[in-house]
Amino acid sequence: MVATDRLSAFDVILPTGIPQKGRVLTQLSRFWFEHTGHIIASHYLSVDQTVIDQAIIAAGGTVSAELSAALDGRSMLVKKARALPVECVARGYLSGSLLKEYKSYFAHGGTITLHDVALPVGLRDSDRFPETVFTPAAKAYTGHDENVSFAAIVETVGAETATKMRDTTLKLYGFAAQYAWARQIIIADTKFEFGYLDGELILIDEVLTPDSSRFWDRELYSPGKPQASFDKQFVRDYLETLDWNKTAPGPDLPEDVVANTTAKYREAYRRITGVDL
């Protein structure tokens, strides 16, 4: 798996990349795979470029010095699994698409039931939920993934697998959220993907990165409004100031927006791992 520096916004791949983004995603995934093995096995094998080069050669490929250098740091050797067509999303805070859903239920009092969880009326943007909310989605290979009920996931993958994915998602989120909290990052929500290998359910894809999660700055957390984040929200906010119809081709990004976005990705990595990239 190779993570590039390309960045998409509003489903459009922008012409300007974000330097170091691919390295952050790869190395942060490596970190989390290594730290969550006690919860579930994963497809992760190595990010050592020498090991990756040897695997390419063993599979019949050729590796030039240029290719090896281009892949170094942003590539991850993994085991091939049968991916399940489900995104498992854990939400600890009210934000994103769930905020829109929540607001649509304000016509009545009492509680609001979303995705089988009863939530109190009156929560604000970025408020913490009383308990983590599991919101699965059916994967779409074009366009947006579609939020679906747990019952729909049961129909897709079976009750046993659906239950295990849900329970594992909540365990992974709980562990990671507590770990990140101690390092001044709030993981507001995140998504996991799973697959089967040799009859065993395993964790696949990337995991707990700024691309698959909302990372907020705990030091600046203030519910009732959008939060300072360590992801591409900085780019989205800039794009919202432009006269752009959000269709391809996307606009070029100015140097300061690129530099600030790179800095946010790297700061997330530094806070979580304790080292600079």
Summary of the structure (lengths in Angstrom):
residues: 277
radius of gyration: 19.4
end to end distance: 19.1
largest distance: 64.6
contacts: 835
relative contact order: 0.19
helix: 36%
strand: 23%
